[in-house]
Amino acid sequence: MIALVDSGSDAALSLNTVGLHPSFQYGPRPGVLMATLAGDRLSMIGRLAQPLVIGAYVVEDPIVNVTDELSSIGSGLLRSFTVTFDQKRNQVTLFRPTYDPIHVPPARSTGLSFTKIPAYWRVAAIVAGSAADQLGVQVGDLCTRINDEPVASWPYQRYSELVRTANRVTYTFINGKDELKVALPVFDLVP
């Protein structure tokens, strides 16, 4: 299989399943909004029932974003390796000091995907059936604060870490002149 090494992607794995017929331990189910070359689209995300083997390394039951584009390995998995690019030989080397299996933790979410602008984050997608969906958060809503801090102080990595570790996240949305705080539970989108 050919895969793109995409260090700019926060996802671990994007998998084009054409001709592969993978079995899933969980999902795939609609997930978060993903930016692709063809534009933004709602991802399908799931946990494979079989390991992924990369050379001598094993990723046990990986979580994948199902795609119709080229399969790719993103920074969510690349951070487990030292990555070396040899442009003269057209090679990429992945190295870990151990051959222990790589375990992928659950993918967690509050049910919201955003497009980011410095002054606010716009809700771009909502996971159907999530608390955000049930509480009436709408695509297009503007978020100005996360846990009472301006969104400008939330780079993606910090926000991602919050969702990975918190039980609840409070968003402040603006509607005209009014502000509305919505506390959303963090849940395992893919266990």
C-alpha positions as CSV (number, residue, x, y, z in Angstrom):
1,M,0.0,0.0,0.0
2,I,1.2,3.5,-0.8
3,A,0.6,6.2,1.8
4,L,1.3,9.9,2.1
5,V,3.4,11.0,5.1
6,D,1.4,14.0,6.2
7,S,3.1,15.7,9.1
8,G,0.7,18.7,8.7
9,S,-2.3,16.5,9.6
10,D,-3.4,16.0,13.2
11,A,-5.1,12.7,12.4
12,A,-3.2,9.5,13.0
13,L,-4.3,7.5,9.9
14,S,-6.4,8.2,6.9
15,L,-7.2,5.0,5.1
16,N,-8.6,4.6,1.6
17,T,-10.4,1.3,2.0
18,V,-10.9,0.6,-1.8
19,G,-9.9,-3.0,-2.4
20,L,-8.9,-3.6,1.3
21,H,-12.2,-4.7,2.9
22,P,-11.1,-4.0,6.5
23,S,-13.1,-5.1,9.4
24,F,-13.9,-2.6,12.1
25,Q,-14.0,-3.2,15.9
26,Y,-16.0,0.0,16.2
27,G,-17.6,2.1,13.5
28,P,-16.9,3.7,11.1
29,R,-19.2,6.5,12.2
30,P,-19.6,10.1,11.3
31,G,-16.9,12.1,13.1
32,V,-15.5,15.5,12.9
33,L,-15.1,17.9,10.0
34,M,-11.8,17.4,8.1
35,A,-10.2,19.8,5.7
36,T,-9.2,18.0,2.5
37,L,-7.8,19.0,-0.9
38,A,-11.4,18.8,-2.2
39,G,-12.8,21.0,0.6
40,D,-14.2,20.4,4.1
41,R,-16.2,17.2,4.7
42,L,-17.5,15.2,7.6
43,S,-15.1,12.3,8.3
44,M,-16.0,8.7,8.9
45,I,-13.9,7.4,11.8
46,G,-13.5,3.9,13.3
47,R,-11.2,1.5,15.0
48,L,-9.9,-1.3,12.9
49,A,-10.2,-4.9,14.3
50,Q,-6.8,-5.8,13.0
51,P,-3.3,-4.3,13.6
52,L,-1.6,-2.0,11.1
53,V,2.0,-3.1,10.3
54,I,4.5,-0.5,9.2
55,G,7.8,-2.4,8.5
56,A,8.7,-4.0,11.8
57,Y,6.3,-1.9,13.9
58,V,2.8,-2.8,14.9
59,V,0.0,-0.4,15.6
60,E,-2.7,-2.3,17.6
61,D,-6.3,-1.7,16.6
62,P,-5.7,1.7,15.0
63,I,-8.2,4.4,14.7
64,V,-8.6,5.5,11.1
65,N,-10.4,8.2,9.2
66,V,-11.9,6.5,6.1
67,T,-11.1,8.5,3.0
68,D,-11.6,8.3,-0.8
69,E,-8.2,10.1,-1.2
70,L,-4.7,8.8,-0.9
71,S,-4.1,7.0,2.4
72,S,-1.9,9.0,4.8
73,I,0.0,8.7,8.0
74,G,-0.5,11.9,10.1
75,S,1.2,13.5,13.1
76,G,-1.1,11.6,15.4
77,L,0.9,8.5,14.6
78,L,4.2,10.0,13.4
79,R,4.8,11.4,16.9
80,S,5.6,7.8,17.9
81,F,8.6,7.8,15.6
82,T,11.7,9.7,14.6
83,V,11.0,10.5,11.0
84,T,13.9,11.0,8.5
85,F,13.4,12.2,4.9
86,D,16.1,11.3,2.4
87,Q,15.2,13.3,-0.7
88,K,18.2,12.0,-2.7
89,R,17.0,8.4,-2.4
90,N,13.3,9.3,-2.3
91,Q,12.9,7.5,1.1
92,V,11.2,8.0,4.4
93,T,12.5,6.2,7.4
94,L,10.4,5.7,10.6
95,F,12.3,4.7,13.7
96,R,11.4,3.8,17.3
97,P,13.9,2.6,19.9
98,T,11.6,-0.3,20.7
99,Y,9.4,-2.7,18.8
100,D,6.7,-2.7,21.4
101,P,3.2,-2.3,19.9
102,I,1.8,1.2,19.5
103,H,-1.5,1.6,21.3
104,V,-4.0,4.2,20.0
105,P,-6.1,5.8,22.8
106,P,-9.8,6.5,22.2
107,A,-10.7,9.5,20.0
108,R,-12.5,11.9,22.2
109,S,-14.9,14.8,21.3
110,T,-17.4,17.3,22.6
111,G,-19.3,16.8,19.3
112,L,-18.2,20.0,17.7
113,S,-15.8,20.8,14.8
114,F,-14.7,24.4,14.2
115,T,-13.2,26.6,11.6
116,K,-10.8,29.0,13.4
117,I,-10.5,32.8,13.0
118,P,-8.5,34.7,15.6
119,A,-11.5,36.5,17.2
120,Y,-13.8,33.5,17.2
121,W,-14.3,29.9,16.2
122,R,-17.3,29.1,13.9
123,V,-19.1,25.8,14.5
124,A,-18.5,23.9,11.2
125,A,-20.0,20.5,12.1
126,I,-21.9,18.8,15.0
127,V,-21.8,15.1,15.7
128,A,-25.4,13.8,15.4
129,G,-26.9,12.7,18.7
130,S,-24.1,14.3,20.8
131,A,-25.0,16.6,23.7
132,A,-24.0,19.6,21.5
133,D,-26.7,18.4,19.0
134,Q,-29.3,17.9,21.7
135,L,-28.6,21.3,23.4
136,G,-29.3,23.1,20.1
137,V,-25.8,24.2,19.1
138,Q,-26.0,25.1,15.4
139,V,-23.6,25.0,12.5
140,G,-22.5,28.6,12.1
141,D,-22.6,29.5,15.8
142,L,-19.7,31.7,16.9
143,C,-17.6,30.6,19.9
144,T,-15.7,33.4,21.6
145,R,-14.4,31.6,24.7
146,I,-13.5,28.1,25.8
147,N,-13.5,27.6,29.6
148,D,-13.9,31.4,30.0
149,E,-10.7,32.1,28.1
150,P,-10.7,33.9,24.7
151,V,-10.4,31.5,21.8
152,A,-7.3,33.4,20.7
153,S,-5.5,31.7,23.6
154,W,-6.4,28.2,22.4
155,P,-4.0,27.0,19.7
156,Y,-5.2,23.7,18.3
157,Q,-2.7,21.6,20.2
158,R,-3.8,23.0,23.6
159,Y,-7.5,22.6,22.7
160,S,-6.8,19.0,21.5
161,E,-5.1,18.2,24.8
162,L,-8.1,19.7,26.7
163,V,-10.5,17.5,24.9
164,R,-8.2,14.5,25.4
165,T,-8.1,15.0,29.2
166,A,-11.2,16.9,30.3
167,N,-14.6,15.5,31.3
168,R,-16.4,18.7,30.3
169,V,-15.7,21.8,28.2
170,T,-17.6,25.1,28.5
171,Y,-18.1,27.1,25.3
172,T,-19.3,30.7,25.2
173,F,-21.3,31.4,22.0
174,I,-22.5,34.9,20.9
175,N,-25.9,35.4,19.4
176,G,-26.3,39.1,18.5
177,K,-25.5,40.9,21.7
178,D,-26.3,37.9,23.9
179,E,-23.8,35.4,25.2
180,L,-24.7,31.8,26.0
181,K,-22.5,29.4,27.9
182,V,-22.9,25.7,27.0
183,A,-21.1,23.1,29.1
184,L,-20.6,19.9,27.0
185,P,-19.4,16.6,28.2
186,V,-16.4,15.0,26.5
187,F,-17.1,11.5,25.2
188,D,-15.3,8.7,23.4
189,L,-16.2,9.3,19.7
190,V,-14.4,6.1,19.0
191,P,-13.6,3.9,22.1
